[in-house]
């Protein structure tokens, strides 16, 4: 999430700077805005063309992370240790790996549905103390910036290795799981409709329909708001209807 926010911030700053540059050159807000949008589109297209594409038979980074999260950190540990085998002497430490180097190094596997927390840092510290390690590498899928503050209070050198780095490293070593190791269920369209017409969404459709109907009373484009108010009303009714029909259909909990 942190990287996404950073990317959005960088994109906004770049767009604003390009707008100001074109406005200074043309003295026209409209021309500057259009030029800024076109320049941004060209940059995005260029990056996509230059960026190397992943081989079709390779599992994607997101699915690799999901694979580890679903199967547990043990599968990540096995692949990391396979990449170190024959290069570094290793020891086991409560489900994690210790590399016996000049500086004893703890490889701490902490992929989970959530961010690396302060408690995770504390656990890695206690394990490093127990194993006599002076360096900690935390392999994690998400990073909570607050957890980094805790690392300033432990004697070990603490380094976070993100999912992108691990993915590229294992790809280079040929140790990624096969592409078909994780695949989506085929009823994708059906699940999408279930999400759209979920009973819990009915209140949102009702609220949206009510507000657009009220706006129709105060704006000159009445027809536009009436149409969208009607659409939200239909979605609310369908959500309630489909959810009631779906109740009790499962054999285990059939009414």
Secondary structure, DSSP 8 states (H G I E B T S, - for coil): -HHHHHHHHHHHHHHHHHHHHHHHHH--HHHHHHHHHHHHHHHHHHHHHHS----TTB--HHHHHHHHHHH-HHHHHHHHHHHHTTTS-EEEETTEEEE-SSS-EEEEE---SS-B-HHHHHHHHHHHHHHT-SEEEEE-S-B-HHHHHHHTTSSSEEEEE-HHHHHHHHHHHT-S-BGGGS---S-HHHHHHHHHT-GGGHHHHHHHHHHHHHHTTTSS-HHHHHHHHHHHHHHHHHHHHHHHHHTT-SSTT--
